[in-house]
């Protein structure tokens, strides 16, 4: 089931610096130009990094789609402070985008 634009819009409103790119009915999320996760089946999933594990210590690991790597489910998407802190800390741990 593709994710809704309404859900995407809500997630994007929760944190400055967050952007998205559509991909096969779902959305890849970027923070400061780096891929931090995505929206899959109306679920906010983030990459597993030391910071995301620490901040989301009880978060379930889920597959965004079959054959993909596990990601952490962000259940408290209404907590702007949590999301901002999470994305800022993850940003430092993620690789810079490749130059084209």
KOLGU-4560 file (N, C-alpha, C; in nm, 3 decimals, padded with zeros to 5 digits):
<recs>
<n_xx: 00.084 n_yy: -00.117 n_zz: 00.000 ca_xx: 00.000 ca_yy: 00.000 ca_zz: 00.000 c_xx: 00.089 c_yy: 00.124 c_zz: 00.000 mol: A seq: 1 type: UNK>
<n_xx: 00.074 n_yy: 00.210 n_zz: -00.097 ca_xx: 00.157 ca_yy: 00.333 ca_zz: -00.100 c_xx: 00.125 c_yy: 00.424 c_zz: 00.018 mol: A seq: 2 type: UNK>
<n_xx: 00.224 n_yy: 00.499 n_zz: 00.059 ca_xx: 00.206 ca_yy: 00.594 ca_zz: 00.168 c_xx: 00.129 c_yy: 00.715 c_zz: 00.118 mol: A seq: 3 type: UNK>
<n_xx: 00.053 n_yy: 00.777 n_zz: 00.208 ca_xx: -00.029 ca_yy: 00.891 ca_zz: 00.168 c_xx: 00.052 c_yy: 01.021 c_zz: 00.172 mol: A seq: 4 type: UNK>
<n_xx: 00.013 n_yy: 01.114 n_zz: 00.087 ca_xx: 00.077 ca_yy: 01.245 ca_zz: 00.086 c_xx: 00.046 c_yy: 01.321 c_zz: 00.214 mol: A seq: 5 type: UNK>
<n_xx: -00.070 n_yy: 01.294 n_zz: 00.275 ca_xx: -00.106 ca_yy: 01.359 ca_zz: 00.401 c_xx: -00.010 c_yy: 01.316 c_zz: 00.512 mol: A seq: 6 type: UNK>
<n_xx: 00.023 n_yy: 01.187 n_zz: 00.518 ca_xx: 00.117 ca_yy: 01.138 ca_zz: 00.619 c_xx: 00.255 c_yy: 01.198 c_zz: 00.595 mol: A seq: 7 type: UNK>
<n_xx: 00.297 n_yy: 01.200 n_zz: 00.470 ca_xx: 00.425 ca_yy: 01.261 ca_zz: 00.435 c_xx: 00.428 c_yy: 01.407 c_zz: 00.479 mol: A seq: 8 type: UNK>
<n_xx: 00.323 n_yy: 01.481 n_zz: 00.447 ca_xx: 00.317 ca_yy: 01.622 ca_zz: 00.484 c_xx: 00.327 c_yy: 01.641 c_zz: 00.634 mol: A seq: 9 type: UNK>
<n_xx: 00.260 n_yy: 01.557 n_zz: 00.710 ca_xx: 00.266 ca_yy: 01.568 ca_zz: 00.856 c_xx: 00.408 c_yy: 01.545 c_zz: 00.906 mol: A seq: 10 type: UNK>
<n_xx: 00.474 n_yy: 01.441 n_zz: 00.857 ca_xx: 00.611 ca_yy: 01.410 ca_zz: 00.900 c_xx: 00.705 c_yy: 01.525 c_zz: 00.865 mol: A seq: 11 type: UNK>
<n_xx: 00.692 n_yy: 01.580 n_zz: 00.744 ca_xx: 00.779 ca_yy: 01.690 ca_zz: 00.701 c_xx: 00.760 c_yy: 01.814 c_zz: 00.787 mol: A seq: 12 type: UNK>
<n_xx: 00.638 n_yy: 01.837 n_zz: 00.836 ca_xx: 00.611 ca_yy: 01.953 ca_zz: 00.922 c_xx: 00.674 c_yy: 01.939 c_zz: 01.060 mol: A seq: 13 type: UNK>
<n_xx: 00.706 n_yy: 01.818 n_zz: 01.098 ca_xx: 00.757 ca_yy: 01.793 ca_zz: 01.233 c_xx: 00.901 c_yy: 01.838 c_zz: 01.254 mol: A seq: 14 type: UNK>
<n_xx: 00.977 n_yy: 01.858 n_zz: 01.148 ca_xx: 01.119 ca_yy: 01.889 ca_zz: 01.166 c_xx: 01.171 c_yy: 01.974 c_zz: 01.051 mol: A seq: 15 type: UNK>
<n_xx: 01.235 n_yy: 02.087 n_zz: 01.084 ca_xx: 01.300 ca_yy: 02.170 ca_zz: 00.983 c_xx: 01.419 c_yy: 02.094 c_zz: 00.926 mol: A seq: 16 type: UNK>
<n_xx: 01.445 n_yy: 02.113 n_zz: 00.798 ca_xx: 01.560 ca_yy: 02.050 ca_zz: 00.735 c_xx: 01.530 c_yy: 01.914 c_zz: 00.678 mol: A seq: 17 type: UNK>
<n_xx: 01.407 n_yy: 01.867 n_zz: 00.695 ca_xx: 01.368 ca_yy: 01.737 ca_zz: 00.645 c_xx: 01.305 c_yy: 01.753 c_zz: 00.507 mol: A seq: 18 type: UNK>
<n_xx: 01.345 n_yy: 01.668 n_zz: 00.414 ca_xx: 01.288 ca_yy: 01.671 ca_zz: 00.280 c_xx: 01.265 c_yy: 01.527 c_zz: 00.234 mol: A seq: 19 type: UNK>
<n_xx: 01.191 n_yy: 01.513 n_zz: 00.124 ca_xx: 01.158 ca_yy: 01.379 ca_zz: 00.076 c_xx: 01.165 c_yy: 01.372 c_zz: -00.075 mol: A seq: 20 type: UNK>
<n_xx: 01.187 n_yy: 01.251 n_zz: -00.122 ca_xx: 01.184 ca_yy: 01.224 ca_zz: -00.266 c_xx: 01.097 c_yy: 01.099 c_zz: -00.285 mol: A seq: 21 type: UNK>
<n_xx: 01.000 n_yy: 01.109 n_zz: -00.377 ca_xx: 00.912 ca_yy: 00.996 ca_zz: -00.404 c_xx: 00.989 c_yy: 00.884 c_zz: -00.471 mol: A seq: 22 type: UNK>
<n_xx: 00.955 n_yy: 00.760 n_zz: -00.432 ca_xx: 01.020 ca_yy: 00.643 ca_zz: -00.490 c_xx: 00.922 c_yy: 00.526 c_zz: -00.486 mol: A seq: 23 type: UNK>
<n_xx: 00.865 n_yy: 00.493 n_zz: -00.599 ca_xx: 00.776 ca_yy: 00.378 ca_zz: -00.614 c_xx: 00.661 c_yy: 00.378 c_zz: -00.512 mol: A seq: 24 type: UNK>
<n_xx: 00.594 n_yy: 00.491 n_zz: -00.496 ca_xx: 00.480 ca_yy: 00.500 ca_zz: -00.405 c_xx: 00.517 c_yy: 00.524 c_zz: -00.261 mol: A seq: 25 type: UNK>
<n_xx: 00.645 n_yy: 00.528 n_zz: -00.232 ca_xx: 00.693 ca_yy: 00.554 ca_zz: -00.096 c_xx: 00.783 c_yy: 00.677 c_zz: -00.102 mol: A seq: 26 type: UNK>
<n_xx: 00.846 n_yy: 00.713 n_zz: 00.010 ca_xx: 00.927 ca_yy: 00.835 ca_zz: 00.015 c_xx: 01.057 c_yy: 00.811 c_zz: 00.090 mol: A seq: 27 type: UNK>
<n_xx: 01.167 n_yy: 00.851 n_zz: 00.029 ca_xx: 01.297 ca_yy: 00.850 ca_zz: 00.094 c_xx: 01.311 c_yy: 00.985 c_zz: 00.163 mol: A seq: 28 type: UNK>
<n_xx: 01.355 n_yy: 00.983 n_zz: 00.289 ca_xx: 01.369 ca_yy: 01.106 ca_zz: 00.367 c_xx: 01.515 c_yy: 01.148 c_zz: 00.379 mol: A seq: 29 type: UNK>
<n_xx: 01.536 n_yy: 01.278 n_zz: 00.365 ca_xx: 01.670 ca_yy: 01.337 ca_zz: 00.373 c_xx: 01.671 c_yy: 01.441 c_zz: 00.485 mol: A seq: 30 type: UNK>
<n_xx: 01.781 n_yy: 01.446 n_zz: 00.557 ca_xx: 01.803 ca_yy: 01.550 ca_zz: 00.656 c_xx: 01.939 c_yy: 01.610 c_zz: 00.624 mol: A seq: 31 type: UNK>
<n_xx: 01.941 n_yy: 01.737 n_zz: 00.592 ca_xx: 02.066 ca_yy: 01.802 ca_zz: 00.556 c_xx: 02.132 c_yy: 01.739 c_zz: 00.434 mol: A seq: 32 type: UNK>
<n_xx: 02.052 n_yy: 01.682 n_zz: 00.346 ca_xx: 02.105 ca_yy: 01.620 ca_zz: 00.224 c_xx: 02.147 c_yy: 01.476 c_zz: 00.239 mol: A seq: 33 type: UNK>
<n_xx: 02.137 n_yy: 01.421 n_zz: 00.359 ca_xx: 02.176 ca_yy: 01.281 ca_zz: 00.382 c_xx: 02.052 c_yy: 01.196 c_zz: 00.404 mol: A seq: 34 type: UNK>
<n_xx: 02.053 n_yy: 01.075 n_zz: 00.350 ca_xx: 01.939 ca_yy: 00.984 ca_zz: 00.367 c_xx: 01.935 c_yy: 00.936 c_zz: 00.511 mol: A seq: 35 type: UNK>
<n_xx: 01.821 n_yy: 00.963 n_zz: 00.578 ca_xx: 01.806 ca_yy: 00.920 ca_zz: 00.718 c_xx: 01.705 c_yy: 00.808 c_zz: 00.733 mol: A seq: 36 type: UNK>
<n_xx: 01.623 n_yy: 00.787 n_zz: 00.631 ca_xx: 01.520 ca_yy: 00.683 ca_zz: 00.640 c_xx: 01.417 c_yy: 00.703 c_zz: 00.532 mol: A seq: 37 type: UNK>
<n_xx: 01.293 n_yy: 00.671 n_zz: 00.567 ca_xx: 01.186 ca_yy: 00.686 ca_zz: 00.470 c_xx: 01.050 c_yy: 00.662 c_zz: 00.529 mol: A seq: 38 type: UNK>
<n_xx: 00.951 n_yy: 00.685 n_zz: 00.446 ca_xx: 00.813 ca_yy: 00.657 ca_zz: 00.482 c_xx: 00.769 c_yy: 00.540 c_zz: 00.394 mol: A seq: 39 type: UNK>
<n_xx: 00.731 n_yy: 00.432 n_zz: 00.460 ca_xx: 00.692 ca_yy: 00.309 ca_zz: 00.393 c_xx: 00.561 c_yy: 00.261 c_zz: 00.454 mol: A seq: 40 type: UNK>
<n_xx: 00.459 n_yy: 00.246 n_zz: 00.374 ca_xx: 00.327 ca_yy: 00.202 ca_zz: 00.422 c_xx: 00.280 c_yy: 00.288 c_zz: 00.540 mol: A seq: 41 type: UNK>
<n_xx: 00.296 n_yy: 00.419 n_zz: 00.527 ca_xx: 00.259 ca_yy: 00.515 ca_zz: 00.631 c_xx: 00.326 c_yy: 00.486 c_zz: 00.765 mol: A seq: 42 type: UNK>
<n_xx: 00.452 n_yy: 00.444 n_zz: 00.759 ca_xx: 00.535 ca_yy: 00.424 ca_zz: 00.879 c_xx: 00.663 c_yy: 00.504 c_zz: 00.859 mol: A seq: 43 type: UNK>
<n_xx: 00.705 n_yy: 00.575 n_zz: 00.962 ca_xx: 00.833 ca_yy: 00.645 ca_zz: 00.959 c_xx: 00.940 c_yy: 00.549 c_zz: 01.008 mol: A seq: 44 type: UNK>
<n_xx: 01.031 n_yy: 00.513 n_zz: 00.917 ca_xx: 01.140 ca_yy: 00.423 ca_zz: 00.950 c_xx: 01.272 c_yy: 00.497 c_zz: 00.930 mol: A seq: 45 type: UNK>
<n_xx: 01.366 n_yy: 00.478 n_zz: 01.024 ca_xx: 01.497 ca_yy: 00.542 ca_zz: 01.013 c_xx: 01.606 c_yy: 00.437 c_zz: 01.010 mol: A seq: 46 type: UNK>
<n_xx: 01.718 n_yy: 00.476 n_zz: 00.951 ca_xx: 01.834 ca_yy: 00.388 ca_zz: 00.945 c_xx: 01.882 c_yy: 00.355 c_zz: 01.086 mol: A seq: 47 type: UNK>
<n_xx: 01.943 n_yy: 00.239 n_zz: 01.098 ca_xx: 02.000 ca_yy: 00.199 ca_zz: 01.226 c_xx: 02.141 c_yy: 00.255 c_zz: 01.237 mol: A seq: 48 type: UNK>
<n_xx: 02.159 n_yy: 00.342 n_zz: 01.335 ca_xx: 02.289 ca_yy: 00.401 ca_zz: 01.366 c_xx: 02.305 c_yy: 00.394 c_zz: 01.518 mol: A seq: 49 type: UNK>
<n_xx: 02.425 n_yy: 00.418 n_zz: 01.570 ca_xx: 02.439 ca_yy: 00.419 ca_zz: 01.716 c_xx: 02.343 c_yy: 00.517 c_zz: 01.785 mol: A seq: 50 type: UNK>
<n_xx: 02.324 n_yy: 00.634 n_zz: 01.726 ca_xx: 02.233 ca_yy: 00.732 ca_zz: 01.787 c_xx: 02.088 c_yy: 00.690 c_zz: 01.779 mol: A seq: 51 type: UNK>
<n_xx: 02.046 n_yy: 00.637 n_zz: 01.666 ca_xx: 01.906 ca_yy: 00.596 ca_zz: 01.655 c_xx: 01.875 c_yy: 00.481 c_zz: 01.750 mol: A seq: 52 type: UNK>
<n_xx: 01.970 n_yy: 00.391 n_zz: 01.769 ca_xx: 01.950 ca_yy: 00.281 ca_zz: 01.865 c_xx: 01.938 c_yy: 00.336 c_zz: 02.007 mol: A seq: 53 type: UNK>
<n_xx: 02.022 n_yy: 00.433 n_zz: 02.040 ca_xx: 02.021 ca_yy: 00.490 ca_zz: 02.175 c_xx: 01.892 c_yy: 00.568 c_zz: 02.202 mol: A seq: 54 type: UNK>
<n_xx: 01.852 n_yy: 00.653 n_zz: 02.108 ca_xx: 01.734 ca_yy: 00.737 ca_zz: 02.128 c_xx: 01.605 c_yy: 00.656 c_zz: 02.119 mol: A seq: 55 type: UNK>
<n_xx: 01.601 n_yy: 00.560 n_zz: 02.028 ca_xx: 01.482 ca_yy: 00.478 ca_zz: 02.009 c_xx: 01.506 c_yy: 00.338 c_zz: 02.064 mol: A seq: 56 type: UNK>
<n_xx: 01.553 n_yy: 00.330 n_zz: 02.188 ca_xx: 01.600 ca_yy: 00.204 ca_zz: 02.244 c_xx: 01.498 c_yy: 00.091 c_zz: 02.243 mol: A seq: 57 type: UNK>
<n_xx: 01.370 n_yy: 00.120 n_zz: 02.250 ca_xx: 01.268 ca_yy: 00.015 ca_zz: 02.250 c_xx: 01.194 c_yy: 00.004 c_zz: 02.118 mol: A seq: 58 type: UNK>
<n_xx: 01.243 n_yy: 00.071 n_zz: 02.017 ca_xx: 01.175 ca_yy: 00.072 ca_zz: 01.887 c_xx: 01.188 c_yy: -00.064 c_zz: 01.818 mol: A seq: 59 type: UNK>
<n_xx: 01.079 n_yy: -00.110 n_zz: 01.760 ca_xx: 01.088 ca_yy: -00.235 ca_zz: 01.685 c_xx: 01.164 c_yy: -00.216 c_zz: 01.555 mol: A seq: 60 type: UNK>
<n_xx: 01.234 n_yy: -00.322 n_zz: 01.514 ca_xx: 01.302 ca_yy: -00.322 ca_zz: 01.385 c_xx: 01.204 c_yy: -00.378 c_zz: 01.283 mol: A seq: 61 type: UNK>
<n_xx: 01.191 n_yy: -00.306 n_zz: 01.171 ca_xx: 01.096 ca_yy: -00.349 ca_zz: 01.068 c_xx: 01.161 c_yy: -00.337 c_zz: 00.931 mol: A seq: 62 type: UNK>
<n_xx: 01.108 n_yy: -00.413 n_zz: 00.838 ca_xx: 01.155 ca_yy: -00.407 ca_zz: 00.699 c_xx: 01.070 c_yy: -00.306 c_zz: 00.624 mol: A seq: 63 type: UNK>
<n_xx: 01.135 n_yy: -00.213 n_zz: 00.554 ca_xx: 01.056 ca_yy: -00.118 ca_zz: 00.475 c_xx: 00.987 c_yy: -00.187 c_zz: 00.357 mol: A seq: 64 type: UNK>
<n_xx: 01.053 n_yy: -00.288 n_zz: 00.301 ca_xx: 00.999 ca_yy: -00.369 ca_zz: 00.192 c_xx: 01.081 c_yy: -00.497 c_zz: 00.188 mol: A seq: 65 type: UNK>
<n_xx: 01.028 n_yy: -00.596 n_zz: 00.124 ca_xx: 01.095 ca_yy: -00.726 ca_zz: 00.120 c_xx: 01.232 c_yy: -00.714 c_zz: 00.053 mol: A seq: 66 type: UNK>
<n_xx: 01.333 n_yy: -00.771 n_zz: 00.116 ca_xx: 01.468 ca_yy: -00.770 ca_zz: 00.063 c_xx: 01.553 c_yy: -00.653 c_zz: 00.111 mol: A seq: 67 type: UNK>
<n_xx: 01.493 n_yy: -00.562 n_zz: 00.188 ca_xx: 01.566 ca_yy: -00.445 ca_zz: 00.237 c_xx: 01.627 c_yy: -00.473 c_zz: 00.374 mol: A seq: 68 type: UNK>
<n_xx: 01.716 n_yy: -00.384 n_zz: 00.416 ca_xx: 01.773 ca_yy: -00.393 ca_zz: 00.550 c_xx: 01.670 c_yy: -00.345 c_zz: 00.653 mol: A seq: 69 type: UNK>
<n_xx: 01.680 n_yy: -00.400 n_zz: 00.772 ca_xx: 01.590 ca_yy: -00.357 ca_zz: 00.879 c_xx: 01.614 c_yy: -00.211 c_zz: 00.914 mol: A seq: 70 type: UNK>
<n_xx: 01.508 n_yy: -00.146 n_zz: 00.958 ca_xx: 01.514 ca_yy: -00.008 ca_zz: 01.002 c_xx: 01.436 c_yy: 00.002 c_zz: 01.132 mol: A seq: 71 type: UNK>
<n_xx: 01.452 n_yy: 00.113 n_zz: 01.202 ca_xx: 01.380 ca_yy: 00.134 ca_zz: 01.327 c_xx: 01.251 c_yy: 00.211 c_zz: 01.302 mol: A seq: 72 type: UNK>
<n_xx: 01.143 n_yy: 00.164 n_zz: 01.362 ca_xx: 01.015 ca_yy: 00.230 ca_zz: 01.352 c_xx: 01.007 c_yy: 00.344 c_zz: 01.453 mol: A seq: 73 type: UNK>
<n_xx: 00.976 n_yy: 00.464 n_zz: 01.405 ca_xx: 00.957 ca_yy: 00.579 ca_zz: 01.493 c_xx: 00.808 c_yy: 00.586 c_zz: 01.522 mol: A seq: 74 type: UNK>
<n_xx: 00.772 n_yy: 00.556 n_zz: 01.646 ca_xx: 00.631 ca_yy: 00.552 ca_zz: 01.682 c_xx: 00.579 c_yy: 00.687 c_zz: 01.729 mol: A seq: 75 type: UNK>
<n_xx: 00.663 n_yy: 00.768 n_zz: 01.790 ca_xx: 00.621 ca_yy: 00.897 ca_zz: 01.846 c_xx: 00.650 c_yy: 01.009 c_zz: 01.747 mol: A seq: 76 type: UNK>
<n_xx: 00.579 n_yy: 01.009 n_zz: 01.634 ca_xx: 00.608 ca_yy: 01.108 ca_zz: 01.530 c_xx: 00.556 c_yy: 01.246 c_zz: 01.563 mol: A seq: 77 type: UNK>
<n_xx: 00.479 n_yy: 01.260 n_zz: 01.669 ca_xx: 00.428 ca_yy: 01.391 ca_zz: 01.708 c_xx: 00.525 c_yy: 01.466 c_zz: 01.798 mol: A seq: 78 type: UNK>
<n_xx: 00.631 n_yy: 01.400 n_zz: 01.842 ca_xx: 00.730 ca_yy: 01.460 ca_zz: 01.932 c_xx: 00.839 c_yy: 01.530 c_zz: 01.849 mol: A seq: 79 type: UNK>
<n_xx: 00.819 n_yy: 01.658 n_zz: 01.822 ca_xx: 00.914 ca_yy: 01.733 ca_zz: 01.738 c_xx: 01.053 c_yy: 01.738 c_zz: 01.798 mol: A seq: 80 type: UNK>
<n_xx: 01.063 n_yy: 01.754 n_zz: 01.929 ca_xx: 01.194 ca_yy: 01.760 ca_zz: 01.994 c_xx: 01.270 c_yy: 01.629 c_zz: 01.976 mol: A seq: 81 type: UNK>
<n_xx: 01.201 n_yy: 01.518 n_zz: 01.993 ca_xx: 01.263 ca_yy: 01.387 ca_zz: 01.974 c_xx: 01.314 c_yy: 01.372 c_zz: 01.831 mol: A seq: 82 type: UNK>
<n_xx: 01.230 n_yy: 01.406 n_zz: 01.734 ca_xx: 01.269 ca_yy: 01.391 ca_zz: 01.593 c_xx: 01.387 c_yy: 01.480 c_zz: 01.558 mol: A seq: 83 type: UNK>
<n_xx: 01.384 n_yy: 01.604 n_zz: 01.604 ca_xx: 01.494 ca_yy: 01.696 ca_zz: 01.574 c_xx: 01.625 c_yy: 01.643 c_zz: 01.633 mol: A seq: 84 type: UNK>
<n_xx: 01.622 n_yy: 01.601 n_zz: 01.757 ca_xx: 01.742 ca_yy: 01.546 ca_zz: 01.822 c_xx: 01.789 c_yy: 01.421 c_zz: 01.749 mol: A seq: 85 type: UNK>
<n_xx: 01.696 n_yy: 01.333 n_zz: 01.718 ca_xx: 01.729 ca_yy: 01.209 ca_zz: 01.648 c_xx: 01.798 c_yy: 01.238 c_zz: 01.515 mol: A seq: 86 type: UNK>
<n_xx: 01.739 n_yy: 01.325 n_zz: 01.433 ca_xx: 01.794 ca_yy: 01.353 ca_zz: 01.301 c_xx: 01.927 c_yy: 01.425 c_zz: 01.309 mol: A seq: 87 type: UNK>
<n_xx: 01.942 n_yy: 01.518 n_zz: 01.403 ca_xx: 02.069 ca_yy: 01.589 ca_zz: 01.417 c_xx: 02.182 c_yy: 01.494 c_zz: 01.455 mol: A seq: 88 type: UNK>
<n_xx: 02.157 n_yy: 01.402 n_zz: 01.546 ca_xx: 02.260 ca_yy: 01.307 ca_zz: 01.587 c_xx: 02.289 c_yy: 01.205 c_zz: 01.477 mol: A seq: 89 type: UNK>
<n_xx: 02.185 n_yy: 01.159 n_zz: 01.409 ca_xx: 02.205 ca_yy: 01.064 ca_zz: 01.300 c_xx: 02.284 c_yy: 01.127 c_zz: 01.186 mol: A seq: 90 type: UNK>
<n_xx: 02.261 n_yy: 01.255 n_zz: 01.159 ca_xx: 02.328 ca_yy: 01.326 ca_zz: 01.051 c_xx: 02.479 c_yy: 01.309 c_zz: 01.059 mol: A seq: 91 type: UNK>
<n_xx: 02.534 n_yy: 01.322 n_zz: 01.178 ca_xx: 02.678 ca_yy: 01.311 ca_zz: 01.198 c_xx: 02.731 c_yy: 01.171 c_zz: 01.170 mol: A seq: 92 type: UNK>
<n_xx: 02.646 n_yy: 01.071 n_zz: 01.179 ca_xx: 02.689 ca_yy: 00.932 ca_zz: 01.163 c_xx: 02.669 c_yy: 00.877 c_zz: 01.022 mol: A seq: 93 type: UNK>
<n_xx: 02.597 n_yy: 00.950 n_zz: 00.940 ca_xx: 02.566 ca_yy: 00.903 ca_zz: 00.806 c_xx: 02.664 c_yy: 00.958 c_zz: 00.703 mol: A seq: 94 type: UNK>
<n_xx: 02.689 n_yy: 00.882 n_zz: 00.598 ca_xx: 02.784 ca_yy: 00.929 ca_zz: 00.496 c_xx: 02.726 c_yy: 01.046 c_zz: 00.415 mol: A seq: 95 type: UNK>
<n_xx: 02.818 n_yy: 01.128 n_zz: 00.365 ca_xx: 02.778 ca_yy: 01.237 ca_zz: 00.277 c_xx: 02.730 c_yy: 01.177 c_zz: 00.145 mol: A seq: 96 type: UNK>
<n_xx: 02.638 n_yy: 01.248 n_zz: 00.078 ca_xx: 02.594 ca_yy: 01.197 ca_zz: -00.052 c_xx: 02.710 c_yy: 01.192 c_zz: -00.151 mol: A seq: 97 type: UNK>
<n_xx: 02.703 n_yy: 01.095 n_zz: -00.241 ca_xx: 02.808 ca_yy: 01.082 ca_zz: -00.342 c_xx: 02.797 c_yy: 01.197 c_zz: -00.442 mol: A seq: 98 type: UNK>
<n_xx: 02.910 n_yy: 01.245 n_zz: -00.487 ca_xx: 02.915 ca_yy: 01.352 ca_zz: -00.586 c_xx: 02.876 c_yy: 01.296 c_zz: -00.722 mol: A seq: 99 type: UNK>
<n_xx: 02.798 n_yy: 01.372 n_zz: -00.796 ca_xx: 02.757 ca_yy: 01.327 ca_zz: -00.930 c_xx: 02.850 c_yy: 01.383 c_zz: -01.035 mol: A seq: 100 type: UNK>
</recs>
